[in-house]
Amino acid sequence: MGVFEEAHNLKVLGSGDRVTVLAHGFGTDQSVWKHLVPHLVDDFRVVLFDNMGAGTTNPDYFDFNRYATLEGYAFDLLAILEELRVESCIFVGHSVSAMIGAIASISRPDLFSKIIMMSASPRYLNDVDYYGGFEQDDLDQLFKAIGANYKSWCSGFAPLLVGGDMESVAVQEFSRTLFNMRPDIALSVAQTIFQSDMRQILSLVTVPCHILQSVKDLAVPVVVSEYLHQNLSSESIVEVMTSDGHLPQLSSPDIVIPVLLKHIRYDISTV
């Protein structure tokens, strides 16, 4: 295994002609897909990896300049697909990884047969005629809290983001992966994500997109999924799920896994 594969904890599971790539969001790692993977391995080759900066990756590999923009992660994704000689994949991107996949697909649309965006947002900050859910003050306080006492911020943030039952296994799981991140890296990643504005790239995406969204999500208001649908130039569909929270594949697998499987398996024209 090369240094690059090792750096991202790259895993390829299952068999089949078609490839599904699963990409996680902020504060988690590939373990966030544990309820989905068993349903895919019989029919697909499943690619799992950790974004640089995740607690499972070596912090020495984290380049603060490279990952100051989402493009740095998109370059990593393209390098992973190249390394594995993937010619085409179904890309499932959770949270920020949905935008990372979108960016990567603009330069190499041939590598993506479709992008499934779950809990995705092109911009978290409110703007004129745009509701992202956060004011700059909210974000400044968030960054200040991360910097001041990371451990205590994690224990407050995890239940809010996961939603639902405060004592749930999903909250404990997210708390664990969030707390595994090095605090300075977590702050840098949070700033990159929450200050990003990907609205201008949506019109450049040509790959079909399936937009899946929890009806209640602290980080992404439901209207954002409609915004994506209206502004992506590619063919797209939206499904709002009855799940609560930003990590529904972890907190509501019984609701979310069947929906994900449906969108992974079917063409956009038949769903």
C-alpha positions in Angstrom: 0.0 0.0 0.0 1.4 3.4 -0.9 1.8 6.3 1.5 -1.2 8.1 -0.1 -3.5 5.1 0.5 -2.1 4.7 4.0 -2.6 8.4 4.7 -6.4 8.1 3.9 -6.9 4.6 5.4 -8.2 3.6 2.0 -10.3 0.4 2.0 -11.9 -1.4 -1.0 -14.6 -3.9 0.0 -17.0 -6.2 -1.9 -17.1 -7.2 -5.5 -19.0 -6.2 -8.7 -18.5 -4.2 -11.8 -19.8 -1.0 -10.4 -18.0 1.1 -7.8 -19.6 3.1 -5.0 -17.4 5.6 -3.2 -18.5 6.7 0.3 -17.2 10.0 1.6 -17.8 11.3 5.1 -18.3 14.8 6.5 -16.8 17.0 9.2 -16.0 15.4 12.6 -16.6 11.8 11.4 -14.6 9.2 9.5 -15.4 6.2 7.3 -17.1 4.4 10.3 -20.1 6.7 9.8 -21.1 4.3 6.9 -21.1 1.2 9.0 -24.8 0.6 8.6 -24.8 1.0 4.8 -21.7 -1.0 3.8 -23.1 -4.5 4.5 -25.9 -3.8 2.1 -23.6 -2.8 -0.8 -20.7 -5.3 -0.7 -22.5 -8.1 -2.6 -23.3 -5.9 -5.6 -20.6 -3.2 -5.6 -17.0 -2.5 -5.1 -17.1 -0.1 -2.1 -14.4 2.5 -1.6 -14.0 3.9 1.8 -11.5 6.5 2.9 -10.9 9.2 5.6 -10.6 12.9 4.6 -7.4 14.4 5.7 -7.7 15.9 9.2 -10.1 13.2 10.4 -9.0 11.8 13.8 -8.0 8.5 12.2 -5.5 10.2 9.9 -1.9 11.2 10.8 -2.0 14.9 11.7 1.5 15.3 10.3 0.0 14.9 6.8 -2.5 17.7 7.3 -1.4 20.7 5.2 -3.1 23.8 6.5 -2.7 25.6 3.2 -3.8 22.8 1.0 -7.0 22.3 3.1 -7.8 25.9 3.5 -10.2 25.4 0.5 -12.4 22.5 -0.5 -10.4 22.1 -3.7 -7.6 20.5 -1.6 -10.0 17.7 -0.7 -11.3 17.4 -4.2 -7.7 16.9 -5.5 -7.3 14.1 -2.9 -10.5 12.4 -4.1 -9.4 12.5 -7.7 -6.0 11.1 -6.7 -7.8 8.2 -4.8 -9.9 7.4 -7.9 -6.8 7.5 -10.0 -4.8 5.3 -7.6 -7.6 2.7 -7.7 -8.0 3.0 -11.4 -11.7 3.7 -11.0 -13.2 4.6 -14.4 -16.6 5.6 -13.1 -18.3 5.6 -9.7 -21.5 6.3 -7.9 -20.3 8.9 -5.4 -22.1 9.3 -2.0 -20.9 12.5 -0.3 -22.1 13.3 3.2 -22.2 17.0 4.3 -19.0 18.8 3.1 -18.1 15.8 1.0 -21.1 16.4 -1.3 -19.5 19.7 -2.3 -16.1 18.1 -2.6 -17.5 15.5 -5.0 -19.2 18.3 -7.0 -15.9 20.2 -7.3 -14.1 17.0 -8.4 -16.8 16.2 -10.9 -16.4 19.5 -12.7 -12.8 18.7 -13.8 -13.5 14.9 -14.3 -17.2 14.3 -15.0 -16.3 11.0 -16.7 -15.3 9.6 -13.3 -18.8 10.1 -11.8 -22.0 8.4 -13.0 -24.0 10.2 -10.3 -23.5 12.1 -7.1 -25.6 11.4 -4.1 -25.5 14.5 -1.8 -26.7 13.9 1.7 -27.1 16.8 4.2 -25.3 19.0 1.7 -25.0 22.8 1.7 -23.2 25.1 -0.8 -23.1 27.9 1.8 -23.8 27.9 5.5 -23.9 31.7 5.9 -27.1 33.6 5.2 -26.8 36.1 2.3 -29.1 38.4 0.4 -31.9 36.2 -1.0 -30.2 33.1 0.4 -30.9 31.3 3.7 -28.0 29.1 4.8 -29.0 29.0 8.5 -26.1 30.9 10.1 -25.1 34.5 10.7 -21.5 35.5 10.8 -21.8 36.1 14.6 -23.0 32.5 15.0 -19.9 31.2 13.2 -17.5 33.5 15.0 -18.9 32.2 18.3 -18.5 28.6 17.1 -14.9 29.1 16.1 -14.2 30.8 19.4 -15.7 27.9 21.4 -13.7 25.4 19.4 -10.5 27.3 20.1 -11.2 27.9 23.8 -12.0 24.4 25.0 -12.2 21.8 22.4 -13.3 18.9 24.6 -16.2 20.8 26.1 -17.2 22.2 22.7 -17.4 18.6 21.4 -19.6 17.4 24.1 -22.1 20.3 23.5 -21.9 20.2 19.7 -22.3 16.4 19.1 -25.9 16.0 20.5 -27.0 19.2 18.7 -25.7 18.1 15.3 -26.8 14.5 15.6 -30.3 15.5 16.9 -32.8 13.2 18.5 -31.9 11.3 21.6 -29.0 13.0 23.6 -27.9 9.7 25.1 -28.0 7.7 21.8 -25.3 5.5 20.5 -25.1 7.8 17.5 -24.3 10.8 19.7 -21.6 8.8 21.5 -20.2 7.7 18.2 -20.0 11.2 16.7 -18.6 12.6 20.0 -15.8 9.9 19.7 -14.8 10.7 16.1 -15.1 14.5 16.7 -12.9 14.3 19.8 -10.3 12.3 17.9 -9.5 15.3 15.8 -6.6 17.4 16.8 -8.1 20.7 18.1 -6.1 23.0 15.8 -7.0 20.9 12.8 -10.7 20.7 13.8 -10.8 24.5 14.0 -9.1 25.0 10.6 -11.4 22.4 9.0 -14.5 24.0 10.6 -13.5 27.4 9.3 -12.9 26.1 5.8 -16.3 24.4 5.7 -18.5 27.0 7.4 -16.9 29.9 5.5 -17.1 28.2 2.1 -19.3 29.4 -0.7 -19.8 26.9 -3.5 -22.9 28.5 -5.0 -21.0 29.6 -8.1 -19.9 26.1 -9.0 -23.3 24.5 -9.1 -24.0 25.6 -12.6 -20.8 23.8 -13.7 -21.8 20.4 -12.4 -22.9 18.1 -15.3 -23.3 14.8 -13.4 -26.8 13.8 -12.2 -27.3 14.6 -8.5 -29.6 13.0 -6.0 -30.1 15.4 -3.0 -31.1 13.7 0.3 -31.9 15.8 3.3 -33.3 15.3 6.8 -36.5 17.2 7.5 -34.8 18.6 10.6 -31.0 19.4 10.5 -29.3 21.9 12.7 -26.6 22.6 10.1 -28.6 22.5 6.9 -32.2 24.0 6.6 -34.5 22.0 4.3 -34.7 25.0 1.9 -31.1 24.5 1.0 -31.9 21.2 -0.6 -34.4 23.0 -2.9 -31.7 25.7 -3.6 -29.3 23.0 -4.8 -32.0 21.4 -6.9 -32.8 24.7 -8.6 -29.2 25.8 -9.1 -27.4 22.6 -10.2 -27.3 22.7 -14.0 -27.3 18.9 -14.1 -30.3 16.7 -13.8 -31.2 16.5 -10.1 -33.9 15.2 -7.7 -34.6 15.9 -4.0 -35.8 13.5 -1.3 -36.5 15.0 2.1 -36.4 12.1 4.6 -38.3 12.0 7.9 -35.0 11.7 9.8 -33.8 14.2 12.4 -30.2 15.4 12.4 -27.1 16.0 10.3 -25.8 12.4 10.4 -29.0 10.5 9.7 -27.1 7.4 8.3 -25.8 7.0 11.9 -28.8 8.2 13.9 -31.7 6.9 11.8 -30.3 4.0 9.7 -33.7 2.3 9.5 -35.1 5.4 7.7 -32.0 6.4 5.7 -30.3 3.2 4.6 -33.3 2.1 2.4 -33.4 5.6 0.8 -29.7 5.6 0.1 -29.9 2.1 -1.4 -32.8 3.1 -3.6 -30.8 6.1 -4.9 -27.6 4.2 -5.4 -29.3 1.4 -7.3 -31.6 3.3 -9.7 -31.1 5.7 -12.5 -32.4 9.2 -12.0 -35.0 8.7 -14.7 -36.6 5.7 -12.9 -36.7 7.0 -9.3 
